[in-house]
């Protein structure tokens, strides 16, 4: 589900209100459906943790209700949210970036991750390209802005 940025300001409060009403009325299937839409809106707004929380709650409710296809869909979306990493970085690139942001040299990063210095340099080149930065300082700033350091 796609949301235009200007629509998010209106959609999020309305979705939260709809969820509260369905929960108050004790209509769990509809509440779980709203959670799925709310997760999409949270994700579009950049609130990955909010999306995870809503998808997790929806999946649990669908399972409790025996709505297996809906539970599978929620689980698949939850797995997709978990796989996404800032800047399209791999898990290893994030590990390297965290160590660089902590002030480690390539040699220290290599020793800690048990990889070669050449591999660290290759990872840094990939990180710089993916983040569109040209220095360790800029990559470090990105890491801090995105909660990676």
Secondary structure, 3 states (H helix, E strand, C coil): CCCCHHHHHHHHHHHHHHHHHHHHCCCHHHHHHHHHHHHHHHHHCCCHHHHHHHHHHHHHHHHHHCCHHHHHHHHHHHHHHHHCCHHHCCHHHHHHHHHHHCCCCHHHHHHHHCCCHHHHHHHHHHHHHHHCCCCHHHHHHHHHHCCCC
